[in-house]
Amino acid sequence: MCGIVGYLGDKDVKNVLIEGLKTLEYRGYDSAGVSIFNAGKIEKVRAAGKLQSLIDKIGSTGFDGSLGIAHTRWATHGKPTERNAHPHTVNKVSLVHNGIIENYMELREELVACGSVMSSDTDTELVAHLISKEVDSGKDLYEAVLEVKKKITGAYAVLVMSEDQPEEIIGFKCGPPLIVGLGEGEVVFASDVQAIAPHTKKVFYLEDEDVVLARKDDLKIFRESKKIDPVWTELDWSKQVAEKSGYEHFMLKEIFEQPRAFAAAIEPHINIERQSVVLKDIDVSLLKDIDRIFIVACGTSYYAGMYGEYVIEKLAGVPVELEIASEFRYKEPFIPSSSLVVVISQSGETADTLAALRLAKEKGAKVLSLCNTKHSTIDREADFKLYMNSGVEVGVASTKAFISSLGVMTLLATQLSKVHDRVPKEDEQSIVRSLLGLPSVMESVLAYDKFFAKAADDLKKFKGFLYMGRGTNYPIALEGALKMKELAYKHAEGYAAGEMKHGPLALIDEEILIFMLCPQDHLYEKTLSNLEEAKARGGYIVSVGTKGDEQLKSLSEHFLALPKGDFITNPILETIPVQLVSYHVAKALGCDVDQPRNLAKSVTVE
């Protein structure tokens, strides 16, 4: 996940770009850079580290051009170094990119075979090479972009410019956000409206495959190679809307903030250079003596703990007991002093979880907290602390705190597996790469927002919802059902799919919607069989599976495709569709999405 800004107009281009990057730094902070026209040539300045490093490097340098592009990076391909920072420039072409090019290796091999010399380890540089080759063959920049779009697959938002066309910026996207703002004699591009709002309130949110050709006196938007008349959105930048960043509800804003939140949660505990996990502020030697783990939480945090139970036992081989905090101390639990008790609470003030923490400490066990609020009571009283780092979460129904918790629990499981010598170095590196790549993939999954917005009027008619999954997908089924109950006040249940024949099948008729999580993993065939049982009894099927799964698609009224993943990445990505369906059904029913009835954000009493 990265942040991109582009500007064309009469203002000081450098200042516009730097100020824009400041608003987007949450999207990436391991390097930054700008490309700006000066004396008819593109000048590029890049720096590793946070944005301030670029500001210091660029100093008082002046530029006489009227356009430029800028980027703040969260590394996916290539280490966070200056050579891997954006923009990437090849001959006369310079570009910035947010996303992942999936056919990266295939394109790299083809380019190298044709004599191209790579100056970075990134997937982005390949796009610059491809466009440059098309420009060198005589095509103008727009024609070159159209040719290259046919060759790349993946999730991307790109801004590109060429020295041959010094008054033109082209933008195109598939997945990650790209917004264009139109002002008086100026055009602003950005990944988020915060970077555009200081210059204009007139914005257009590009759809996938759109291409924008921007000149100072002319802006054209093409869809399927045909020019369209854009429907501009007028930003009402009141204080409240500013807090919502232009979204209708805080919850929707927070759903869309999840790529950033996930990145912020895992970043402190990953050594990117070594591609390894290092949990800071935790005595790792202590973990060697742990022979049992208790995970204690309530509500959404409990389901995050259930995911943690699966991954810890699978990766580390340490037995885990998952406990509902409100029941824990009343069952008079046996807690050996050699245990580690993990308590999860977004607020850090959840009364039942706090009581469980204190009981665990009375029994002599060490307590590790996972909170979003630093200096909260649970955070202060725990022996060791991890943080969700999600930022303020206003919506009562937790979203980004949940997905951040999944990331941190994966890191905890990986650290435990290292302590117990159960994970080879290459497996640890593979996990780290998967986690680092997830924010960009999440942004492409967020495109399902449009699907559920359209489908909500039909989906709201169902009297009940059954969410089903197996393995690490099961906690997400439970979380999906909880969100539907919280937001839309619909009867919803989450089940392990193999339990259907033990009761839930009796519920299924034409008024029941089955929301099936069925990625192509080691439990795929069994989950598919469970789905066919539901289908045979008249269930209306919405499924989330793996891209290219025609069999699952044929069984479903609606099929949502995710990139191929594993027991770690599948449930994290599945979280977004189950949140979006609840949000849009609730909105269609006229429910108060941000403040559901009878619920509070933090439960500080029993």
RAVEN-V731501 format. One record per run of one state. SS is the DSSP state (alpha for helix, beta for strand, coil for the rest). FROM is the first residue (numbers start at 1). TO is the last residue. If there is no record, write none. Layout:
{{SS,FROM,TO} {SS,FROM,TO}}
//
This chain:
{{coil,1,2} {beta,3,8} {coil,9,12} {alpha,13,27} {coil,28,30} {beta,31,38} {coil,39,40} {beta,41,48} {coil,49,50} {alpha,51,58} {coil,59,66} {beta,67,73} {coil,74,81} {alpha,82,84} {coil,85,87} {beta,88,90} {coil,91,92} {beta,93,101} {coil,102,103} {alpha,104,113} {coil,114,123} {alpha,124,136} {coil,137,140} {alpha,141,149} {coil,150,153} {beta,154,162} {coil,163,164} {beta,165,174} {coil,175,178} {beta,179,183} {coil,184,185} {beta,186,190} {coil,191,193} {alpha,194,197} {coil,198,201} {beta,202,205} {coil,206,210} {beta,211,215} {coil,216,217} {beta,218,223} {coil,224,225} {beta,226,228} {coil,229,232} {beta,233,234} {coil,235,238} {alpha,239,244} {coil,245,249} {alpha,250,256} {coil,257,257} {alpha,258,267} {coil,268,269} {beta,270,271} {coil,272,275} {beta,276,277} {coil,278,283} {alpha,284,287} {coil,288,291} {beta,292,297} {coil,298,298} {alpha,299,316} {coil,317,319} {beta,320,324} {alpha,325,331} {coil,332,338} {beta,339,345} {coil,346,350} {alpha,351,362} {coil,363,365} {beta,366,371} {coil,372,376} {alpha,377,381} {coil,382,383} {beta,384,387} {coil,388,399} {alpha,400,419} {coil,420,424} {alpha,425,445} {coil,446,447} {alpha,448,459} {coil,460,463} {beta,464,469} {coil,470,470} {alpha,471,488} {coil,489,490} {beta,491,496} {alpha,497,502} {coil,503,503} {alpha,504,507} {coil,508,511} {beta,512,518} {coil,519,523} {alpha,524,536} {coil,537,539} {beta,540,546} {coil,547,549} {alpha,550,555} {coil,556,557} {beta,558,562} {coil,563,568} {alpha,569,588} {coil,589,606}}
//
